[in-house]
Amino acid sequence: MIRIKLDVMMAERKMSLNKLSELVDITPANLSIFKNEKGKAIRFTTLDALCEALECQPGDLMEYIVEED
């Protein structure tokens, strides 16, 4: 399973959802879907914009978790 850590990165940078959505040109609703792990995919252009705005690497935003049976 892929865990999304966008909320952690936003908190560390003291950035609101609305401010980040302005910086990456994504609606707050769509950004919230990603943040709350409800989305099924992310475009590389979106990932690139998030990394640029948050000054981070893709691995800072996502983490692979091994699911136990």
URVENTA-V309033 format. One record per run of one state. SS is the DSSP state (a for helix, b for strand, c for the rest). FROM is the first residue (numbers start at 1). LEN is the number of residues. If there is no record, write none. Layout:
ss->SS from->FROM len->LEN
ss->SS from->FROM len->LEN
This chain:
ss->c from->1 len->1
ss->b from->2 len->3
ss->c from->5 len->1
ss->a from->6 len->7
ss->c from->13 len->4
ss->a from->17 len->8
ss->c from->25 len->3
ss->a from->28 len->8
ss->c from->36 len->8
ss->a from->44 len->11
ss->c from->55 len->3
ss->a from->58 len->4
ss->b from->62 len->3
ss->c from->65 len->5
